[in-house]
Amino acid sequence: MSRVNRVCLVGGSGFVGRHMAERLAARGVRVIIPTRNRERAKTDLIVLPSVELVSADVNDPAQLSALVAGCDAVVNLVGILHESRSGDFRRAHLTLTEQCIAACKQHGVHRYLHMSALGAGPSAPSEYQRTKGEAEQRVVAAQASGLATTIFRPSVIFGDGDSFLTLFARMLALAPFVPLGSPGARFQPVWVEDVAHAFVAALDLPQTVGQCYDLVGPDVFTLRELVQLVGKVTGNERPVVGLPDGLSRLQARVFGMLPVKLITYDNYLSMTVDNVSSMPYPAVFERTPSALEPIARQYLGNATPRGRYQAFRYRAGR
Ligand SMILES: NC(=O)c1ccc[n+]([C@@H]2O[C@H](COP(=O)([O-])OP(=O)(O)OC[C@H]3O[C@@H](n4cnc5c(N)ncnc54)[C@H](OP(=O)(O)O)[C@@H]3O)[C@@H](O)[C@H]2O)c1
């Protein structure tokens, strides 16, 4: 496999992309990161050597094509959890994937890495999972027509800058108790560095071409256990009141109508199936995935003042 010198990281301005960009930059790879909002994205990305943050809307095929020209690989990380308008999931997950594949073909880019999600499938319960599943089908078809593709399907991803556990940390700092919808939903959280490692390693590993990998951590947690763990590591332990199914649905529908979306009905539907894998973290990447608690202690410790104190105590062994 020829060396990858220049990568277009589509959707690279977000949580996962930042960690991936750091790894690529550390290897001297030139990284092009398009963003629709350079001001919001620039904080930590512009300090990375060899990373170029470009104002662009990748939904426009002409702009995407210009970014992909001259690259050795395209990594597609674009994904959304909530729709603002009907059809957003299809546009972000499916149409953009088709456009990335078309841009690769147009410019003779041979390598394409695709971010999907555990649970994705054309007949999955939520629109998020269905559109991710349809996008996977397009990637498999592109592989059959000569593009060297690899698909990654992580469970929920945790790490510095995540929104999932950090959101719980902020809620626990404010609320006297947590009324939790879908408390029994199961996840196998994977550390963002383990995800970034797999993507970057795949660029050098010919045996990963044509493969689809689940990316999971070593442990399975229910949603209730995750909230309790966040309470423990931030020093904000609160009673967690698990809602029965009917109230979980209602909560998701009501919260989904608020301007800031903590959860939507589509998220609720995603959680009706276990987000766990029957396969361990792939051996081909020669890495042992990290457990959640010690990592969460480090970065969530900084989310609240009390958490910072807890993290100091933990590090001091007290
Ligand atoms: N985080 C998780 O727990 C998790 C778990 C499983 C799978 N995934 C998948 O991993 C990928 C990355 O997740 P993340 O947490 O890093 O997400 P993120 O922080 O929200 O970043 C996603 C990036 O995609 C770009 N983007 C979003 N919607 C777009 C649109 N309609 N058109 C063009 N660009 C768009 C955004 O770029 P700009 O706004 O800067 O243009 C943003 O930087 C997603 O595909 C997600 O589905 C994430």
The ligand as a Gaussian input file, in Angstrom:
#p B3LYP/6-31G(d) Opt

LIG

0 1
 N      -19.517000      10.604000      19.177000
 C      -20.005000       9.377000      19.280000
 O      -20.292000       8.862000      20.380000
 C      -20.202000       8.551000      18.042000
 C      -20.576000       7.193000      18.160000
 C      -20.740000       6.435000      16.998000
 C      -20.526000       7.012000      15.745000
 N      -20.185000       8.331000      15.678000
 C      -19.977000       8.943000      14.362000
 O      -18.688000       9.520000      14.323000
 C      -18.709000      10.670000      13.487000
 C      -18.051000      11.841000      14.190000
 O      -18.750000      12.075000      15.400000
 P      -18.389000      13.342000      16.291000
 O      -18.864000      13.012000      17.656000
 O      -16.984000      13.751000      16.064000
 O      -19.386000      14.422000      15.674000
 P      -19.301000      16.021000      15.765000
 O      -18.412000      16.444000      16.862000
 O      -20.697000      16.515000      15.766000
 O      -18.615000      16.414000      14.392000
 C      -19.225000      16.121000      13.162000
 C      -18.650000      17.004000      12.094000
 O      -19.383000      16.771000      10.896000
 C      -19.627000      18.000000      10.245000
 N      -21.021000      18.022000       9.819000
 C      -22.115000      17.741000      10.562000
 N      -23.220000      17.843000       9.823000
 C      -22.818000      18.209000       8.591000
 C      -23.497000      18.490000       7.408000
 N      -24.819000      18.425000       7.310000
 N      -22.779000      18.837000       6.333000
 C      -21.436000      18.940000       6.412000
 N      -20.731000      18.698000       7.513000
 C      -21.414000      18.330000       8.589000
 C      -19.398000      19.141000      11.207000
 O      -18.518000      20.046000      10.581000
 P      -18.734000      21.657000      10.558000
 O      -19.923000      21.963000      11.405000
 O      -17.459000      22.220000      11.128000
 O      -18.920000      21.995000       9.128000
 C      -18.764000      18.474000      12.433000
 O      -17.499000      18.945000      12.683000
 C      -20.171000      10.875000      13.090000
 O      -20.369000      10.305000      11.814000
 C      -20.951000      10.092000      14.117000
 O      -22.191000       9.639000      13.626000
 C      -20.006000       9.117000      16.780000

